[in-house]
């Protein structure tokens, strides 16, 4: 009877994961989808704690440790989620993802420690243990480096032969794991830590050289690693809900990674090895003489936008840094009150994580119907009077289409230059994450509006109200 109830709990958890993931694809239902998946996870956890029995029929008994860990983790997670700024959301996502990888690696270590006779264990079980250890460790170490890069504590770093060293570390970790499984050495309990060390080093060196412009792809890829590692734990414990959740995360992360690469018109291998966000190297490669740019005053910008028929807003990381999403929504409402049609153009890799701009605008209650994906927006720019760019850079750079020597050449961009007028809000003329100048800033129809995005938008709103 208890086994049937536990199976039902796992079924409920699995179904809610699938339903929740589906609802996450739409910002209008994402919050509810998150709650549904969380409730399903809660059902599965409670069912496991009180109904699970091992092969010998024994229940879990160390409830103090279990509920103590849950309470501490829930407290830390809640406080972290409530206090995090939207600008820091990508690094928090990266850190939480890394914690998932660490948990999967620890499960493998613990389960291997419970083995008294390696020769008596099935090869399949040992393979899953080592797969979870290697993949989880890579995910943890890589996510921690990504977290450091996103908050500015870790800089891009590479050296001659680094990719060769990465390959050696990965092959050595896999080779040593295979040798332990095949030969069952007496020193296996010590050698597994050597596998752990090589996997952690690989995770560090794997992410270190990758530039900031490629972080959305890296985060998505590491997320898929964590899902796969969690699925390995599901295999070990014959836990259906853990297996289902891991497979869903792994598959979704893999598909998202493919879509991100397609959005940049680059292969995954090129992202991992080429990394166009490499700062000075990219800047040197893409440096060239530019003309002069022109500035526009706040009052002139307000007049141009207030008397337009159609305005597109292109949000970028500068919007997130300035915490300007609410001011942007206020500007949108003011323009609509004057009869202006306002829409948002969202590039798939704008920001520092997949869906970053969607999350920001959803927080400000911007209607999802106003958000246009890149392909749809590009079809409308020719009929647009004004495009207001808020902190976006590389995703609107025409060099991606016109300059074969540019490190972003071939990346699909938002064709904002097709609009009648373009207003670019930036703090300065500093290049974006790809480290190159933006040709758009020097075109005749482009005007620069310098300043903090939040302050500029608030001042624009004040000017429009006075018209």
C-alpha positions as CSV (number, residue, x, y, z in Angstrom):
1,X,0.0,0.0,0.0
2,X,2.7,2.5,1.0
3,X,4.7,1.6,-2.1
4,X,1.7,2.4,-4.3
5,X,1.2,5.7,-2.5
6,X,4.9,6.5,-3.0
7,X,4.6,5.6,-6.7
8,X,1.6,8.0,-6.9
9,X,3.6,10.7,-5.3
10,X,6.4,10.3,-7.9
11,X,3.8,10.3,-10.7
12,X,2.3,13.5,-9.4
13,X,5.8,15.0,-9.2
14,X,6.7,14.0,-12.7
15,X,3.5,15.3,-14.2
16,X,3.8,18.6,-12.4
17,X,7.4,19.0,-13.7
18,X,6.2,18.6,-17.3
19,X,3.3,20.9,-16.8
20,X,5.4,23.5,-15.0
21,X,8.1,23.4,-17.7
22,X,5.5,23.9,-20.3
23,X,4.1,26.9,-18.5
24,X,7.5,28.4,-18.0
25,X,7.7,28.9,-21.8
26,X,5.2,31.8,-21.5
27,X,5.9,34.8,-19.1
28,X,2.2,35.1,-18.5
29,X,2.0,31.6,-17.0
30,X,5.6,31.2,-15.8
31,X,5.0,32.1,-12.1
32,X,2.1,29.7,-11.8
33,X,4.2,27.0,-13.6
34,X,7.0,27.5,-11.1
35,X,4.6,27.0,-8.2
36,X,3.1,23.9,-9.8
37,X,6.5,22.3,-10.3
38,X,7.5,23.3,-6.7
39,X,4.4,21.7,-5.2
40,X,5.1,18.5,-7.2
41,X,8.6,18.5,-5.9
42,X,7.3,18.9,-2.3
43,X,4.9,16.0,-2.7
44,X,7.8,13.8,-4.0
45,X,10.1,14.8,-1.1
46,X,7.5,14.2,1.6
47,X,6.6,10.9,0.0
48,X,10.2,9.8,0.0
49,X,10.9,10.8,3.6
50,X,7.9,9.0,5.1
51,X,7.1,6.2,2.6
52,X,10.5,5.1,1.1
53,X,11.9,1.7,2.1
54,X,15.3,0.3,1.1
55,X,15.9,-3.2,-0.3
56,X,15.8,-4.6,3.2
57,X,12.5,-2.9,4.1
58,X,14.0,-0.3,6.4
59,X,12.6,3.2,6.5
60,X,14.6,6.5,6.7
61,X,15.2,7.2,10.3
62,X,17.5,10.2,10.6
63,X,14.7,12.8,10.5
64,X,16.5,15.4,12.5
65,X,19.3,15.6,9.9
66,X,16.8,15.5,7.0
67,X,14.5,18.3,8.2
68,X,17.4,20.3,9.6
69,X,19.0,20.3,6.1
70,X,15.7,21.1,4.5
71,X,15.1,24.0,6.9
72,X,18.6,25.5,6.5
73,X,18.5,25.1,2.7
74,X,15.0,26.6,2.4
75,X,16.0,29.6,4.6
76,X,19.2,30.3,2.6
77,X,17.3,29.9,-0.7
78,X,14.4,32.1,0.3
79,X,16.7,34.9,1.6
80,X,18.9,34.7,-1.4
81,X,16.0,34.9,-3.8
82,X,14.3,37.8,-2.0
83,X,17.5,39.9,-1.7
84,X,19.0,39.3,-5.1
85,X,18.9,42.3,-7.4
86,X,17.7,41.7,-11.0
87,X,21.1,42.6,-12.3
88,X,22.5,39.8,-10.2
89,X,19.9,37.2,-11.3
90,X,22.2,35.5,-13.9
91,X,24.9,34.8,-11.3
92,X,22.4,33.6,-8.8
93,X,21.0,31.2,-11.4
94,X,24.5,30.1,-12.2
95,X,25.3,29.5,-8.5
96,X,22.1,27.5,-7.8
97,X,22.8,25.4,-10.9
98,X,26.3,24.8,-9.6
99,X,24.8,23.6,-6.3
100,X,22.8,21.0,-8.2
101,X,25.9,19.7,-9.8
102,X,27.7,19.5,-6.5
103,X,24.8,17.5,-5.0
104,X,24.9,15.1,-7.9
105,X,28.7,14.6,-7.4
106,X,28.3,14.1,-3.7
107,X,25.7,11.5,-4.3
108,X,28.1,9.6,-6.4
109,X,30.9,9.9,-3.8
110,X,28.6,8.7,-1.0
111,X,27.2,5.8,-3.0
112,X,30.7,4.7,-4.0
113,X,31.7,4.8,-0.4
114,X,28.9,2.4,0.5
115,X,30.4,-0.2,-1.9
116,X,32.3,-2.9,0.0
117,X,33.1,-5.1,-2.9
118,X,33.5,-3.5,-6.3
119,X,33.6,-6.8,-8.1
120,X,30.2,-7.6,-6.8
121,X,28.6,-4.4,-8.2
122,X,27.1,-4.3,-11.8
123,X,29.2,-2.4,-14.3
124,X,26.1,-0.3,-15.2
125,X,25.8,1.0,-11.6
126,X,29.5,1.8,-11.4
127,X,29.3,3.6,-14.7
128,X,26.4,5.7,-13.5
129,X,28.2,6.6,-10.3
130,X,31.3,7.8,-12.2
131,X,29.2,9.6,-14.9
132,X,27.3,11.5,-12.1
133,X,30.6,12.3,-10.4
134,X,32.3,13.7,-13.5
135,X,29.4,15.5,-15.0
136,X,28.2,16.9,-11.7
137,X,31.8,18.1,-10.8
138,X,32.2,19.8,-14.2
139,X,28.8,21.5,-13.7
140,X,29.7,22.7,-10.2
141,X,33.2,24.0,-11.0
142,X,32.1,25.6,-14.3
143,X,29.1,27.2,-12.8
144,X,31.2,28.7,-10.0
145,X,33.6,30.2,-12.6
146,X,30.6,31.5,-14.5
147,X,29.2,33.0,-11.3
148,X,32.5,34.8,-10.7
149,X,32.7,36.1,-14.3
150,X,29.1,37.5,-14.1
151,X,29.7,39.4,-10.9
152,X,33.2,40.6,-12.1
153,X,35.3,38.7,-9.6
154,X,36.8,36.3,-12.2
155,X,38.4,37.6,-15.5
156,X,38.7,35.8,-18.8
157,X,41.9,33.8,-18.7
158,X,43.6,31.5,-21.2
159,X,47.0,30.3,-22.2
160,X,48.7,28.5,-25.1
161,X,47.6,24.9,-25.1
162,X,44.7,25.4,-22.7
163,X,42.3,23.5,-25.0
164,X,44.7,20.6,-25.2
165,X,45.0,20.6,-21.4
166,X,41.2,20.6,-21.1
167,X,41.0,17.6,-23.4
168,X,43.7,15.7,-21.5
169,X,42.0,16.4,-18.2
170,X,38.6,15.2,-19.5
171,X,40.0,12.1,-21.2
172,X,42.1,11.3,-18.1
173,X,39.0,11.5,-15.8
174,X,37.0,9.3,-18.1
175,X,40.0,6.9,-18.6
176,X,40.7,6.5,-14.9
177,X,37.0,5.9,-14.2
178,X,36.9,3.2,-16.9
179,X,40.1,1.6,-15.5
180,X,38.7,1.5,-12.0
181,X,35.4,-0.1,-13.2
182,X,37.3,-2.6,-15.3
183,X,40.2,-3.6,-13.0
184,X,38.6,-3.1,-9.5
185,X,41.8,-2.0,-7.8
186,X,42.2,-2.0,-4.1
187,X,43.1,1.7,-4.2
188,X,39.7,2.6,-5.8
189,X,38.5,4.6,-2.8
190,X,41.5,6.9,-3.1
191,X,41.5,7.0,-6.9
192,X,37.9,8.2,-7.1
193,X,39.1,11.5,-5.5
194,X,41.7,11.8,-8.4
195,X,38.7,11.5,-10.8
196,X,36.9,14.2,-8.8
197,X,40.0,16.5,-8.8
198,X,40.4,16.2,-12.6
199,X,36.7,16.8,-13.3
200,X,36.8,19.9,-11.1
201,X,39.9,21.2,-12.8
202,X,38.3,20.5,-16.2
203,X,35.2,22.5,-15.2
204,X,37.4,25.5,-14.2
205,X,39.5,25.5,-17.3
206,X,36.5,24.8,-19.5
207,X,34.8,28.1,-18.6
208,X,37.7,30.4,-17.8
209,X,38.6,31.4,-21.4
210,X,34.9,31.9,-22.5
211,X,34.0,35.5,-22.8
212,X,31.1,37.3,-21.3
213,X,29.2,37.6,-24.5
214,X,28.9,33.8,-24.6
215,X,27.6,33.5,-21.0
216,X,24.0,32.7,-22.0
217,X,25.1,29.7,-23.9
218,X,27.5,28.6,-21.2
219,X,24.8,28.9,-18.4
220,X,22.4,26.9,-20.6
221,X,25.0,24.2,-21.3
222,X,26.0,23.8,-17.6
223,X,22.3,23.7,-16.7
224,X,21.9,20.7,-19.0
225,X,25.0,19.1,-17.4
226,X,23.3,19.4,-14.0
227,X,20.1,17.8,-15.3
228,X,22.1,14.8,-16.7
229,X,24.0,14.4,-13.4
230,X,20.7,14.5,-11.4
231,X,19.3,11.8,-13.8
232,X,22.3,9.6,-12.9
233,X,21.2,9.9,-9.2
234,X,17.7,8.9,-10.3
235,X,19.1,5.8,-11.9
236,X,21.1,5.0,-8.8
237,X,18.2,5.2,-6.4
238,X,15.6,3.9,-8.9
239,X,13.8,7.2,-8.2
240,X,11.3,8.0,-11.0
241,X,10.7,11.6,-10.1
242,X,14.5,12.4,-9.8
243,X,15.1,10.6,-13.1
244,X,12.2,12.5,-14.8
245,X,13.3,15.9,-13.4
246,X,16.9,15.3,-14.5
247,X,16.0,14.2,-18.0
248,X,13.7,17.2,-18.4
249,X,16.3,19.7,-17.2
250,X,19.0,18.0,-19.3
251,X,16.9,17.9,-22.5
252,X,15.6,21.5,-22.0
253,X,19.1,22.8,-21.4
254,X,20.5,21.0,-24.4
255,X,17.7,22.4,-26.7
256,X,18.1,25.9,-25.3
257,X,21.8,25.7,-25.9
258,X,21.2,24.7,-29.5
259,X,18.7,27.6,-29.9
260,X,21.2,30.1,-28.4
261,X,24.0,29.0,-30.7
262,X,21.6,29.3,-33.7
263,X,20.7,32.8,-32.5
264,X,24.4,33.7,-32.8
265,X,24.8,31.7,-36.0
266,X,27.7,29.8,-34.4
267,X,28.3,26.2,-33.5
268,X,28.7,25.1,-29.9
269,X,32.3,24.2,-30.6
270,X,33.0,27.7,-31.8
271,X,31.4,29.2,-28.7
272,X,33.5,26.9,-26.4
273,X,36.7,27.5,-28.4
274,X,36.3,30.8,-30.2
275,X,34.5,32.8,-27.5
276,X,33.9,36.2,-29.2
277,X,33.5,37.9,-25.8
278,X,37.2,37.9,-25.1
279,X,37.5,41.6,-24.5
280,X,40.8,43.0,-25.7
281,X,41.5,40.3,-28.2
282,X,38.2,40.8,-29.8
283,X,38.6,44.6,-29.7
284,X,42.0,44.3,-31.4
285,X,40.5,42.1,-34.1
286,X,37.5,44.3,-34.7
287,X,39.1,47.7,-34.3
288,X,38.7,50.2,-37.1
289,X,38.4,53.9,-37.7
290,X,34.9,55.3,-37.1
291,X,33.3,58.6,-38.0
292,X,31.7,61.0,-35.6
293,X,28.5,60.4,-33.7
294,X,25.7,62.9,-32.8
295,X,24.0,63.4,-29.5
296,X,20.3,64.2,-28.9
297,X,18.8,66.2,-26.0
298,X,16.2,64.8,-23.7
299,X,13.6,67.3,-24.9
300,X,14.3,66.5,-28.6
301,X,14.1,62.8,-27.9
302,X,10.8,63.2,-26.0
303,X,9.3,65.2,-28.9
304,X,10.5,62.6,-31.5
305,X,9.0,59.7,-29.5
306,X,5.8,61.5,-28.4
307,X,4.8,62.4,-32.0
308,X,5.8,59.0,-33.5
309,X,3.2,56.5,-34.7
310,X,5.2,53.4,-33.7
311,X,8.1,53.0,-31.3
312,X,10.2,49.9,-30.6
313,X,12.2,49.6,-27.4
314,X,15.2,47.3,-27.4
315,X,16.3,46.3,-23.9
316,X,19.8,45.3,-23.1
317,X,22.0,44.6,-20.1
318,X,22.3,48.4,-19.5
319,X,18.6,48.4,-18.6
320,X,19.2,45.6,-16.0
321,X,22.2,47.4,-14.5
322,X,20.2,50.6,-14.0
323,X,17.2,48.7,-12.6
324,X,15.2,50.7,-15.2
325,X,12.5,48.2,-16.2
326,X,9.8,50.0,-14.2
327,X,10.7,53.4,-15.6
328,X,10.6,51.9,-19.0
329,X,7.1,50.6,-18.5
330,X,6.1,54.0,-17.3
331,X,7.4,55.6,-20.4
332,X,5.6,53.0,-22.5
333,X,2.3,53.9,-20.8
334,X,2.8,57.6,-21.4
335,X,3.5,57.1,-25.0
336,X,0.5,54.9,-25.5
337,X,-1.7,57.6,-23.8
338,X,-0.6,59.9,-26.6
339,X,-1.6,57.3,-29.3
340,X,1.9,55.8,-29.9
341,X,2.1,52.1,-30.6
342,X,4.9,50.7,-28.4
343,X,6.5,47.3,-28.7
344,X,9.7,45.6,-27.4
345,X,12.2,43.8,-29.6
346,X,13.9,40.9,-27.7
347,X,17.1,39.3,-29.0
348,X,17.6,35.7,-27.8
349,X,21.0,36.4,-26.3
350,X,20.4,39.9,-24.9
351,X,21.6,40.1,-21.3
352,X,23.6,37.5,-19.3
353,X,21.3,34.5,-19.2
354,X,18.6,33.0,-21.5
355,X,15.4,35.0,-21.1
356,X,17.1,37.7,-19.1
357,X,15.2,40.6,-20.8
358,X,11.8,38.7,-20.5
359,X,12.4,38.3,-16.8
360,X,13.1,42.0,-16.3
361,X,10.1,43.2,-18.3
362,X,7.8,40.7,-16.6
363,X,8.9,42.1,-13.2
364,X,7.6,45.5,-14.4
365,X,4.3,44.0,-15.6
366,X,5.0,44.7,-19.2
367,X,2.4,42.8,-21.3
368,X,3.8,39.7,-22.9
369,X,1.9,40.6,-26.1
370,X,4.1,43.6,-26.5
371,X,7.3,41.5,-26.6
372,X,8.4,40.6,-30.2
373,X,11.0,38.0,-30.9
374,X,13.9,38.9,-33.2
375,X,12.4,37.5,-36.5
376,X,9.1,39.2,-36.0
377,X,10.6,42.5,-34.9
378,X,12.9,42.6,-37.9
379,X,9.9,42.4,-40.2
380,X,8.4,45.6,-38.5
381,X,11.4,47.9,-38.2
382,X,10.9,49.4,-41.7
383,X,7.5,50.7,-40.6
384,X,8.8,51.9,-37.2
385,X,9.4,55.6,-36.6
386,X,11.7,55.4,-33.6
387,X,13.8,52.7,-32.0
388,X,14.9,53.3,-28.5
389,X,17.9,51.2,-27.5
390,X,18.5,50.8,-23.8
391,X,21.9,49.5,-23.1
392,X,22.0,46.9,-25.9
393,X,25.1,46.8,-28.0
394,X,26.4,43.7,-29.8
395,X,22.8,42.5,-30.7
396,X,22.2,45.6,-32.8
397,X,25.6,46.0,-34.4
398,X,25.4,46.0,-38.2
399,X,29.0,44.7,-38.4
400,X,27.5,41.3,-37.8
401,X,26.1,41.6,-41.4
402,X,28.6,43.8,-43.1
403,X,32.1,43.2,-41.7
404,X,33.7,39.7,-42.3
405,X,36.6,40.6,-40.1
406,X,34.3,41.3,-37.1
407,X,34.3,38.6,-34.3
408,X,30.4,38.8,-34.4
409,X,30.1,38.4,-38.1
410,X,27.3,36.1,-39.1
411,X,25.4,36.6,-35.8
412,X,21.7,37.4,-36.4
413,X,20.9,40.8,-35.1
414,X,18.0,43.2,-34.6
415,X,17.8,45.2,-37.8
416,X,17.1,48.5,-36.0
417,X,18.9,50.6,-38.7
418,X,15.9,50.0,-40.9
419,X,13.8,52.3,-38.7
420,X,13.3,56.0,-39.6
421,X,15.2,57.1,-36.4
422,X,17.3,55.3,-33.8
423,X,18.0,56.7,-30.3
424,X,20.7,54.9,-28.3
425,X,20.9,55.2,-24.5
426,X,24.3,54.3,-23.1
427,X,26.5,55.5,-20.3
428,X,29.4,56.1,-22.6
429,X,30.8,55.0,-26.0
430,X,32.5,52.1,-24.4
431,X,32.2,48.9,-26.5
432,X,29.9,46.0,-25.5
433,X,30.9,42.6,-24.3
434,X,32.3,41.6,-27.7
435,X,34.8,44.3,-27.2
436,X,34.2,46.1,-30.6
437,X,32.9,49.4,-31.7
438,X,29.3,49.5,-32.9
439,X,28.8,50.8,-36.4
440,X,25.2,51.7,-35.7
441,X,26.3,54.5,-33.4
442,X,28.0,56.4,-36.2
443,X,25.1,56.2,-38.8
444,X,23.3,59.4,-39.8
445,X,19.9,58.3,-38.5
446,X,21.3,57.4,-35.0
447,X,21.4,59.7,-32.1
448,X,23.2,59.1,-28.8
449,X,21.4,59.8,-25.5
450,X,24.0,59.4,-22.8
451,X,23.3,58.7,-19.1
452,X,22.0,56.1,-16.6
453,X,19.0,54.3,-18.2
454,X,16.7,54.8,-15.2
455,X,17.5,58.5,-14.9
456,X,17.2,59.1,-18.6
457,X,13.8,57.2,-18.8
458,X,12.4,59.1,-15.8
459,X,13.5,62.5,-17.4
460,X,12.0,61.4,-20.7
461,X,8.7,60.7,-19.0
462,X,8.8,64.1,-17.3
463,X,9.4,65.8,-20.7
464,X,6.6,63.8,-22.4
465,X,4.1,64.7,-19.7
466,X,4.9,68.4,-20.3
467,X,4.2,68.2,-24.1
